């Protein structure tokens, strides 16, 4: 069985801005590093929206799957999926 920190793993993640409350969905091969980049203001897409909280992530076996999942989670159906999946968590944080 492979470790969860397998070097070939990719992640689809959702961050929540503590500044404006909006979500950012992305994918990466190194979740810890990418999360730090977002919080350090080193990502152009989120530079002025930090700091962030990691509210959801999924591990994928390869980049293609992670990017496909990212596209889905950004869609209307994907957003509904996330809100339903995290219903209890969101009610506690809002």
N, C-alpha and C positions, 0 to 999 in steps of 0.2 A: 504494500500500500504506500502510495506517495504522500509526502508531507504536504500540508496545506500551503506551506511556503515554497512550493516547487518553483524552480526558476523558470519553467515554461508556462506558468499560470498567468492569466490576465484577469483584470477586475473591471467590472462595471460598478460605478459608485454614484451615490447621490449625497451631495453636501447641502447643508442649510446655512445660509448666511445669518449670523447673529445680528448683523446690521440692518438688513431690510427684510429678513424672513423668507426670501426667495430661495428656490432650490436650483442647484446646478447638477447636471448629470453628465458624466464623462466615463472614459475608460482608460486604463493604464496597465503597464506591465509591472509597475512598482507602486503599490497603493500608498505605502508610508511616505515615500519620497514625493509623490504627486500631492498628497494631502498637505505636506509641509510647504511645497511650492505655492499652493493656493493660499495658505495662511500667511506666508511671507510676502505676498503680493507679487510673486514672480510669474504669475499666469495672466496674460493679457485679458482673457475673457472674464476674470474675476478680480482683477487687481484692486478695485476700489470697493469691493463688497464684503471683504473679510472682517473679522475672523469667521471661520466656518466650523460647523459640527458635522462629523460624518454620521449620517442617519441611516444609511443603507448601503450594502455592497453585495455583489455576487461574484464568485470565482468562476472563471471559464477556462477551458483547457487551451484555448488559443486566441490570438488577436482577432481573427475574423468573427468568432462567436461573440466575443466581448463587444466588438463594434456593432454587430447586428443587434445585440441586446440593448446597447445604448440607444440606438435609433428607435427601437420599440418603446423603451421607457420614456423617450421624449415625445412620443405620439399621444394622442388623446386617450387611446385604450391603455397605453402603458402608464400614463399618469393616474388613471382610474385604478389600475392594478396596484400601483404603489400605495395610493391612499387607502384602498381596501386592505391591503396586506399589513399596513402599519397603523390601522385604525386606533388601536389602544394606545400605541406610542404617541401618536399625534394628539390624541385627546389629553394626554398627560402633559404635553409640552406647550400647548397653545392656550 
